[in-house]
Each structure stands twice: as structure tokens, then as C-alpha cells.
Amino acid sequence: MSTYKALRKNPCAPQAGERIIAALRELPLAAISDNMHRNIGTIGLQPYHRPGEKTMAGTAVTARSRAGDNLTYLRALEFCRPGDVLVIDGGGDLANAAVGGILSFYAAHIGLAGLVVDGAIRDVAEIRSREFPVYARGVTHRGPYKDGPGEINVPVSCAGLAVMPGDLIVGDADGVIAIPAAECVDVLARSRAHLVKEAKIRADNAAGKSDPERFDATLRAKGLPV
């Protein structure tokens, strides 16, 4: 007998503009993290797709269901627009896979920018053969239940990362981060400036110059001897 009760469904938040998404796809996640206090982002998620040249970036559509059940996630795909990232709060459960080869293939087919799963996936060999971004906490061959209940487009927690519907979700080989939509332009500008500074450091190092002044300034700022 099915234990299905109900799905709580909310409208999607507005999508970020194409220029913002394109700009984020050019940035390494570490540069963004360094400009978000270095304490925001997923912990324990791994990329399972074939690495691509671009960073994953898209607007968050969120879904939450009980552990091991993916009925909510199937329904959430109907809310996803091309360019969205579906963020799945599976409570970190690894007993049953929330996503497999078929669901991830369909998500790619309808134009999603990626899937982020705080739970398990399966069909890893198939997922690794594609560049479509899939992040998850682990792997199991055991398939999901489809009973519900669940919620779509609500605040979720994904591997230690708080995600609101409409956040900008960015991911690369280092992990995944969520940028509040209202802060994205500022974070983008500071991340670009950060990369310019890092490029100068690399150029100086390549020319045989060390960077003692930068290290000394850091120690002085903390009141430590140089």
C-alpha cells in the first residue's frame, strides 16, 4: 500500500539573467568561496560527471523528501526551466539512490544546468560518461521508493549548505556553493578582482619573485611578529 500523502509545491523564483550565469561559468569556485568568507559551501559532496571546461552555474529549484524516496524529485523536474540547477535535500541518506542514469539523462535533455544531491546516486558509469554535472554524497545500487510526501521550492539544507529557491548555484571539481541572488553582482565583481590579484602573484612567482610582503602584511594584520 502506498504511503503517498501530498506534495507541497511552490512557484519557482525568478531566474538569473544570462549574462550573470555566463560570467559565473568562467570563474573557479575557489575564487568565489574566498569572497564569501570561506565558510559557505557543501561539505562531503563529490562530482560524479565527466569534467567539462565550464563551471556549473544556474538558478536553484529545490526539493526535499524523506530519505530514499524520489517521487518529489520527479515532480520537481516539471518545475525546472532550462538553465536551472535542481538541488535535492535527501538528508544525506545513502541507503537508496535518489538519482540514477535515467533521471540524470532526462534532466540534461530538458536543459538543466546540473543536479546537486545530498544523498546517493547510482548508474555511476553512465553518469561519468557525460559532462552533465551531477554532485552527490555517495553511491548505492539500491533504487528509490516513490511514495512521498515532499516539498518543492522551499528552503533546504544540502550537505551543510543552506539553499533558498532562486539562489545561484555554482559548482566545479572543488564542490558547490550557493550565492543569494541579491548578492551575486557584488560577489562576481569581487571574485573577478581576486583573480586579477592572483594572476599577478603567479606572474611574480614565475619571474622568480617571492612574496614576503604579502605574508608579512597578513601576520601584522593579526598582530603577530614577522
Secondary structure as UniProt FT lines:
FT   STRAND          7..9
FT   HELIX           18..24
FT   TURN            25..26
FT   HELIX           29..34
FT   TURN            35..38
FT   STRAND          46..47
FT   STRAND          56..65
FT   TURN            67..68
FT   HELIX           71..76
FT   TURN            77..79
FT   TURN            82..83
FT   STRAND          84..99
FT   HELIX           101..109
FT   TURN            110..111
FT   STRAND          114..121
FT   HELIX           124..128
FT   STRAND          134..139
FT   STRAND          150..152
FT   STRAND          156..158
FT   TURN            159..160
FT   STRAND          161..163
FT   TURN            165..166
FT   STRAND          168..172
FT   TURN            173..174
FT   STRAND          175..179
FT   HELIX           181..183
FT   HELIX           184..206
FT   TURN            207..208
FT   HELIX           212..221
FT   TURN            222..223
//
